[in-house]
Amino acid sequence: MRGWNASSSSPGVWRAIAGFIVWASAFVVLYAGHALGCVYVPSSIQPATVTAALVVLWAVHMAAGAALAWRSGGRLRLLRHDGDCRVRARFMWRAAFLIDASALGATFVTGLPLLAFPACHP
């Protein structure tokens, strides 16, 4: 197994869209969790508990998206200082970083209604 070399490695398509996979997961988990939490939650649990659980799930997805953006930004910085790197690798890491950053913004906007509106409002 050979080691990772910044000049010879570029992300694949799955890595490039990983940020939006995290966003899609956040979208499904948050909105399905909100609906199911309000329908099936016992009456002894306060709606604030459902909101708190959803905010924790949102924070986990935000952390995953931030880690992806940080990693692709780091790889892009390595390639900027490497003069003999391939153009494809530099392009793909730049694309991965921009996609990860925009997916992180989309994940942030997806979770904002959790902070603005009460969960399980009758």
C-alpha positions as CSV (number, residue, x, y, z in Angstrom):
1,M,0.0,0.0,0.0
2,R,1.5,3.3,-1.0
3,G,1.3,6.4,1.1
4,W,-0.7,9.5,0.2
5,N,1.0,12.0,-2.0
6,A,-0.6,15.4,-2.4
7,S,0.5,15.8,-6.0
8,S,-0.9,12.5,-7.2
9,S,-4.2,12.1,-5.4
10,S,-7.4,13.7,-6.2
11,P,-10.9,13.1,-4.7
12,G,-13.4,11.0,-6.5
13,V,-16.9,11.9,-7.3
14,W,-18.3,10.4,-4.0
15,R,-15.8,12.5,-2.0
16,A,-16.7,15.6,-4.0
17,I,-20.4,15.2,-3.1
18,A,-19.9,14.0,0.4
19,G,-21.0,17.4,1.8
20,F,-24.4,17.2,0.2
21,I,-24.8,13.6,1.3
22,V,-24.4,15.0,4.9
23,W,-26.9,17.7,4.1
24,A,-29.4,15.1,2.7
25,S,-28.9,13.1,5.8
26,A,-29.5,16.1,8.0
27,F,-32.6,17.1,6.0
28,V,-34.2,13.6,6.4
29,V,-33.2,13.1,10.0
30,L,-34.4,16.5,11.2
31,Y,-37.7,16.6,9.4
32,A,-38.6,13.0,9.9
33,G,-37.5,13.2,13.5
34,H,-39.6,16.3,14.0
35,A,-42.7,14.6,12.6
36,L,-42.2,11.3,14.4
37,G,-41.2,13.0,17.6
38,C,-44.3,15.0,17.7
39,V,-46.6,12.1,16.8
40,Y,-45.1,9.4,19.0
41,V,-43.7,11.3,21.9
42,P,-45.4,10.4,25.2
43,S,-47.3,13.2,26.8
44,S,-44.9,13.2,29.8
45,I,-42.0,14.5,27.6
46,Q,-42.0,18.2,27.0
47,P,-41.8,19.6,23.4
48,A,-38.6,21.3,24.4
49,T,-37.0,17.9,24.8
50,V,-37.9,17.0,21.2
51,T,-36.4,20.4,20.1
52,A,-33.2,19.8,22.1
53,A,-32.7,16.3,20.6
54,L,-33.2,17.7,17.1
55,V,-30.7,20.5,17.8
56,V,-28.1,17.9,18.9
57,L,-28.7,16.0,15.7
58,W,-28.3,19.2,13.7
59,A,-25.1,20.0,15.5
60,V,-23.7,16.5,14.7
61,H,-24.4,17.1,11.0
62,M,-22.9,20.6,11.2
63,A,-19.8,19.1,12.7
64,A,-19.5,16.4,10.0
65,G,-20.0,19.0,7.3
66,A,-17.4,21.3,8.9
67,A,-14.9,18.5,9.1
68,L,-15.4,17.7,5.4
69,A,-14.9,21.4,4.5
70,W,-11.8,21.7,6.8
71,R,-10.2,18.6,5.3
72,S,-10.8,19.5,1.7
73,G,-9.6,23.1,2.4
74,G,-6.4,21.6,4.0
75,R,-5.8,19.4,1.0
76,L,-6.3,22.4,-1.3
77,R,-3.8,24.5,0.7
78,L,-1.2,21.6,0.4
79,L,-1.7,21.6,-3.4
80,R,-1.3,25.3,-3.8
81,H,2.2,25.1,-2.4
82,D,3.1,22.1,-4.5
83,G,4.3,23.4,-7.8
84,D,4.3,20.1,-9.7
85,C,0.9,18.9,-8.7
86,R,-1.6,17.8,-11.4
87,V,-4.2,20.3,-12.6
88,R,-7.0,17.7,-12.1
89,A,-6.1,17.1,-8.5
90,R,-6.1,20.9,-7.8
91,F,-9.4,21.3,-9.6
92,M,-11.1,18.4,-7.9
93,W,-10.0,19.5,-4.4
94,R,-11.1,23.1,-5.1
95,A,-14.5,21.7,-6.3
96,A,-14.8,19.5,-3.2
97,F,-14.0,22.4,-1.0
98,L,-16.6,24.7,-2.6
99,I,-19.2,21.9,-2.6
100,D,-18.5,21.1,1.1
101,A,-18.8,24.8,2.0
102,S,-22.1,25.3,0.2
103,A,-23.4,22.1,1.7
104,L,-22.4,23.3,5.1
105,G,-24.4,26.5,4.5
106,A,-27.4,24.4,3.3
107,T,-27.2,22.3,6.5
108,F,-27.1,25.4,8.6
109,V,-30.2,26.9,6.8
110,T,-32.0,23.5,7.1
111,G,-31.8,23.5,10.8
112,L,-32.7,27.2,11.4
113,P,-36.4,26.5,11.8
114,L,-35.5,24.4,14.9
115,L,-34.4,27.6,16.6
116,A,-37.2,29.8,15.3
117,F,-40.3,27.8,15.9
118,P,-41.4,25.6,18.8
119,A,-41.6,21.8,18.1
120,C,-44.9,20.0,18.5
121,H,-47.0,23.2,18.7
122,P,-50.7,22.2,18.8
